[in-house]
């Protein structure tokens, strides 16, 4: 749990620092990302996590890497590959496959990735819901 809290803190701090670096209000930043001012405030105050989709938007718009946003490196990497769209169905499918191949539970995978178990479940279920619609 401590690692999860650390990662949430890093992501919220990095998002806030980018917003401030560009002189944006929470409302302006939210408008750019397609989220409300109150959601930006909740992220910055640690009341809620930030979706991988919004992290991707920040990375693409402000030329920062996922590694930087997630706290895996300290310097902003300006040489990034922009990902225009993240396919959550594909993420969920691969996440579940990897977890099963490793023979680990969602709890253990969440711990290894420094995320919450409900988030692992959410991404895996996006794939399951997609299969049910086919």
C-alpha positions in Angstrom: 0.0 0.0 0.0 2.9 2.4 0.8 4.2 2.1 -2.8 0.8 2.7 -4.2 0.4 5.9 -2.2 3.9 7.0 -3.3 3.0 6.5 -7.0 -0.3 8.4 -6.6 1.6 11.2 -4.9 4.2 11.3 -7.7 1.6 11.3 -10.5 -0.5 14.0 -8.8 2.6 16.2 -8.1 3.9 15.8 -11.6 0.6 16.6 -13.2 0.3 19.7 -10.9 3.9 20.8 -11.7 3.3 20.5 -15.5 0.1 22.6 -15.1 1.9 25.3 -13.2 4.9 25.2 -15.5 2.6 26.2 -18.3 0.8 28.8 -16.2 -2.6 27.1 -16.4 -5.4 27.2 -14.0 -7.1 24.0 -13.0 -10.0 24.9 -15.2 -7.7 25.5 -18.2 -5.8 22.3 -17.6 -9.1 20.4 -17.2 -10.4 21.9 -20.5 -7.3 20.7 -22.3 -7.6 17.2 -20.9 -11.4 17.1 -21.3 -12.1 16.8 -17.5 -13.6 19.2 -15.0 -11.8 21.6 -12.8 -13.0 19.7 -9.7 -11.6 16.5 -11.1 -8.2 18.2 -11.6 -8.5 19.5 -8.0 -9.3 16.0 -6.7 -6.3 14.6 -8.6 -3.9 17.3 -7.3 -5.2 16.9 -3.7 -4.9 13.1 -3.8 -8.6 12.5 -3.5 -8.7 10.4 -6.7 -6.3 8.7 -9.0 -5.7 9.7 -12.6 -6.7 7.4 -15.5 -4.0 6.1 -17.8 -5.9 7.9 -20.6 -5.4 11.3 -19.0 -1.8 10.5 -18.2 -1.3 9.7 -21.9 -3.0 13.1 -22.8 -0.6 14.9 -20.5 2.4 13.1 -21.9 1.4 13.8 -25.5 0.4 17.4 -25.0 3.4 18.4 -22.9 6.0 16.1 -24.3 6.8 14.1 -21.2 7.3 10.4 -20.9 5.2 7.9 -19.0 8.4 7.1 -17.1 8.5 10.6 -15.8 4.8 10.8 -15.0 4.9 7.6 -13.0 8.1 8.4 -11.1 10.4 5.9 -12.8 12.8 8.7 -13.8 13.5 12.2 -12.4 14.1 14.1 -15.6 11.5 15.0 -18.2 12.3 13.0 -21.3 11.5 15.2 -24.2 12.3 12.4 -26.7 9.1 10.5 -26.4 6.9 8.4 -28.7 3.4 9.8 -28.8 0.6 7.3 -28.3 -2.4 8.8 -29.9 -4.9 6.3 -28.5 -4.6 3.6 -25.8 -6.7 0.6 -26.6 -8.0 -0.4 -23.1 -9.4 -3.7 -24.5 -5.9 -4.6 -25.6 -4.4 -3.5 -22.3 -6.9 -5.6 -20.4 -6.4 -8.6 -22.5 -2.6 -8.5 -22.2 -2.7 -7.7 -18.6 -4.8 -10.8 -17.8 -2.6 -13.0 -20.1 0.6 -11.8 -18.4 -0.9 -12.3 -15.0 -2.1 -15.8 -15.8 1.3 -16.7 -17.4 3.0 -15.6 -14.2 0.5 -17.6 -12.1 -0.2 -14.6 -9.8 -3.3 -13.1 -8.4 -4.6 -9.7 -9.1 -3.4 -8.6 -5.7 0.1 -9.7 -6.4 0.1 -8.1 -9.8 -1.2 -4.8 -8.3 1.5 -4.9 -5.7 4.2 -5.4 -8.4 2.8 -2.6 -10.5 2.3 -0.3 -7.5 -1.4 0.1 -8.3 -4.6 -0.9 -6.6 -6.2 -4.3 -7.1 -9.5 -2.7 -8.2 -7.6 -1.0 -11.0 -6.2 -4.3 -12.2 -9.8 -5.7 -12.1 -11.1 -2.7 -13.9 -8.6 -3.1 -16.8 -9.2 -6.8 -17.0 -13.0 -6.3 -17.0 -12.8 -3.8 -19.8 -11.6 -6.7 -21.9 -14.2 -9.1 -20.5 -17.0 -6.6 -21.2 -15.8 -6.2 -24.8 -15.9 -10.0 -25.3 -19.5 -10.1 -24.0 -20.5 -7.5 -26.5 -19.2 -9.5 -29.5 
